[in-house]
Amino acid sequence: MNSSKKKVEKKGDKSSAVSLFSFKPTSEFKPSSIYHLIFNTKEPELAVRQFPSQLLYIAVKERGLVDSTELIEIMSDAQLKALLAMDLWEKERFNVSKIWQWLSLPEASGDLKILQKILRVLDLKIISLLIAKYTEVLYYDEPTDAPPAEGFITPDKGRTWIRVNTSSAENDFYLSRLLALLHETSSNVYYQLLMVPQVATFSMIEEEALKERNRVLSEIGFPDEELSKELNTPLPLERFLRENKEFLTASQKEIDLLNLKKKDATLEAFKGGSATPLSLLREMVRNLEDIYEEQTLLVNAALLYTGEELWDYKNILKTFKSVTGLI
């Protein structure tokens, strides 16, 4: 693997920025057990925020989306947003088959609360893609009571008529319900999204949605496509020798002397009062988190580069062991 000093900038909800490998992955660990760990605490809403979004995604996929509604409902908005970014795409393409599973969750939870939460964090460009692909919209200057054809419904007493056709009665219902909830939540946004497919092609909308998806993933330790490729491209020998010339030409005596100077500097700082046991411990923790972030970045780069499933824990563990061996 190619080495890189590029860092993933951490933004947004702190819970979604926790590195995937801030826990110690083992073959005995079962991600699906996270569900019970969280709900066996006194405050599950606080407990869930201690887990990386990527690990929650693995747990949800292993347990099953329908059986994970309680967990999804107590996640932070940032965590759920990250889950959707990981699940709704296949490489650089929007995987529309996945969205129906999410839109069907009210049937499992028994109310619309979970759909309201999904709508709150779902990238609006995804809804624009669904509108572009599965709806027909007609506008009238004067409202009309009669639908223009079978299957058309109106949210505004006959001025706008919309027909959903996904070739599945079940999916028609899910999308119609989502659009109705959107209209109820914000009619302005609803009408704006209906207009998007008239000024942008499906590919253009998908491209912009992909940028947003990559931005969300960058906050939880995923590199962009360029960095992913760089990290998985063998470093040319000439460049390696050039960048590591000082280390490669150093004698063992010089290396030992450098390590001794570092130890002496730490000891002097401790004696002089500029360093305390607590400050040294904090520095160790910061260094450890840097290692976790680097491991997460490298593993995710490998997963993206090879097109592997982001929730396949066995493969993630295998990749983690390989990366750990390299660094």
N, C-alpha and C positions, 0 to 999 in steps of 0.2 A: 504493500500500500504506500502511496505517496504521502509524505507528511506535510502538514500545513499548520500555520500559526493563526489562521483565521478563526475567529470565535463567533459563536451564535449569540447575538444580543438578546438578553432577557428583558422582556417587557410584560406589561399587563398583569393579570392576576398571578400572584406569587405561587399559588398552588399549581398552576399549569407550567411553571418554569423549573420544577424540580426534575433533576436528571433521572433518567430511567434506571441507571445503575447506582443510585444512592442506596439501594438495597443490594444484598449479595445474592445474585441468582445462582440457584442450584437445581440439579435435575429432580430433587425431591420436592422442591417448592411447586405448589399448584396455584397458578394465578386465580383460578375460580374460588379459592379459599378466602380471597380478599373480601368477598361478599359477607361471609360469616364474621370475619375479623371486624369489619366496620359495624355491622348491626349487633354485635355482642358488646359494644361499648355503650356508655351512658348517653353520649352525644354523637350519633352517627354523622350528623351534618358537619361537625368539626373534624371527625376522624377521616372522612372521605377526602378532605382537602390536604391531608398529609401524603397522599399517594400521587405519584406522577400520572399525568393524563394518559400516557402511553401504556402504563401498567394497567390502569383502569380499563382501557380499550381491550387489552388482551383478556382481562377477566370477563368483560361483557361478552366478547366473542366466544369464549370457551363455555360460558354458562348459557348463552343464548340471549338474544335481544329481548324477546318477549318475557323471559324469566328474570330480566334485570331491570324492570321498570322502576322498582323501588330505589335501586341504586342510582339510576339515571336522574330520578326526580330530586335527589339530594345533592347531586354534583353542583359545583359552581358553574356559572355560565361559561367561563373560560375553559373549564374541563370538557363540558359538553360540546362546545364549539370545536375543540381539538379532536374529539371523537368523531364528529361529523366530517371534519377535514380528512381524517385518516380513512374513514369508511366509504365515503361516497365517490372515491376516485380510483381508477385503475390506471396506474402510471399517469399519463397526462390527459386522460379522458374521463369525463363525467360518466360514472356508472349508474345509469338511471334505474336499473333493477334494484339497487340497494335502497333507494329513497322510499319505495313502497313499504318496506319493512318498518322504517321509522314512522311513516305516516299512519301505519296501522296500530301503533302502540296504544292509542286510547281504548281500543277493544280489550286490551290486556289490563289496563289500569282502571277502567270503568268510568273515567271522566276525561275532560279535555285539558286538564292541567298540564299533562306532559306534552301535549301538542302545542299549547301556548308557550311552553318553555322552549320547545324546538323552534317554533316560529321566531321567538325572541333572539335566538343566536344564529339561526340559519342564514347564510349569505343570501341576500335578496337576488343576487344574480342567478342562483340555483333555481329560484322560483321563476325567474324570467326564462330560463331554459325550459322549464316544464310548460310554461305558457306558450312558448314558441313551438314546442314539439307537439303538444297535445290539445291545444285549444283553437277555437275559431271565434273571433270577436267581431261583432257588428255594432256600429254606432248610428244613432238616429238623431236628427235635429229636433224632431218632435217625438215625444214618448208615444209608444204604441202598446196596447194591451195584448195583442196577439203575437206569439212568438213567430219569428220568420220561418222556422222549420222545426221538426220534431227534435227534442233534446236540448233546445236552447232555454236558458234561464236568465232572469234579469235581477241584478242586485239593486237597481235604482228606478223601479217602477216604469220600465220600458224604454229608457233612453239608451242603455247599453245591454246587449244580449250576448251571452257567452255559451258556447257548447264545448264540453270536454269529451274527448274521444281517445282513450288509451288502448282500445281493443280489449279491455277488461272491465266488466261492470264494477268489480271490486275496486280496482285502481281509479276508475272514474269517480267513485264515491270518495275515496281518500283525497284526491286532488281537489274535487269540488268542495269538500269540507275545509281543506286548507285555505282555499281562496275565499270562502265565506268567512272564515275566522280572520283572515287578513283584512277583508273589507270592514269587518266589525271593529278590528283593532285600529286600523288607520285607512280610511277611504282614500286619502290623498296618495299614500304609497301604493295602494291597490291599483288605482287608475294609472299611476306612473309606470308600474310594472307591465300593465296591459299594453302600454305604448312602446315599450322597449323593443319588442320583436319587429316593429314597423320601421325602426331606424337602425337596427343592427342585426346582422345575420346570426344564426345559431353559433357558428364558429367564432365570431367576434365576441359574443357573450361568454362562450366557454373559455376563451383565452383570458378574458378579464377575471372570470371566476377562478381560473387556475392560479393566477397571480395572488389572489386573496387566499386561496388554499395554501400556497407555498409560504405566504407571510405568516399564517397561523402556525404552520408546522415549524417554521424557523424559531418560534418562541419556545418550542419544547424539544429542541435538539436535533432538528432535521436540517441538513444542508440544502442549498439550492442545487439545481441540476449541474451547473458548472463546477461547483465545489465537489459534488458527489463524484463526478467523473474524474476530477483531479486527484481526489483521495484514493481512487481505485485504479489509477494509472501508475505502473511501475516508474520509479524515479530513475531517470537516465544516469548511468554510472558516472559520467563526466560531471554532472551537476552534483551528485552525491559527494564525490571526491573534492570538488571545489568548495562546497558549503561546509564540509567537515574536515578541511585540511588541517586546521590547528589541532583538533583533537586526534586525528589519525597520525600526525607526525610527533605528537607529544610522547615523551618517555613515561614509563610507569612512575618514575621518581617525581616528575613534574606534576602528574595527576595526583599522586599522594600528597604533594606539597599544597596543591590547590584545595584539596579536601580539608587538610589540616588548617589552612587559613580560614576557611569557612567556619570550622568548629571554634577556632580562637575568636573570631568575630562575634559569634553567638554568645560565647562565654563572657567576653568583655562587655557586651551589651547587658547581660544579666547582672554582672557585678556592678556596672555603672548605674543601674536603676532604670535604664531605658527599655529593658525587657523584664517581664515578670513571668512566673509560671503560667498565669492566665493568658497573657498576651502571646506567649509561645504556643499555648494550646489552641488559641484562636487562629494563629497562623497555620498550624497543622491542619485544622479543620478546613480552612480556606484552600489549602493545597490539595486536600483530599477531594473537595468538591470540584476543583479544577480537573482532577483525574477522572471523576465520574462524568463530567461534562464531555471530556475528550473521548472517553469510552462510548458514551451515548452517540456523539457525533459520528464516530467512525463506524459503529455498528449500523446506525441508520443510513449512513452513506452507502454501505455495502448492500443493505436491503433495497434501497431505492435503485441502485445501479443494476442489481440483478433482477429486480422486479418481484422479489419475494413478498409474501403476505406479511403485513406489518403486525399481525396478531399471532403468528405462528411461534409460540414460545420455545418449542424445541429447536427450531432453526435459529431463533434469536440467541438462545443459549450457546448453540454451536458457533455462531458468528462471534459472540462475546468472547468465547474461549480463544478463538483465533486472533481476535484483535488484542486481547490481553497479552497473548504470547508475543505479538509484534511490538507492543509498546513497553 
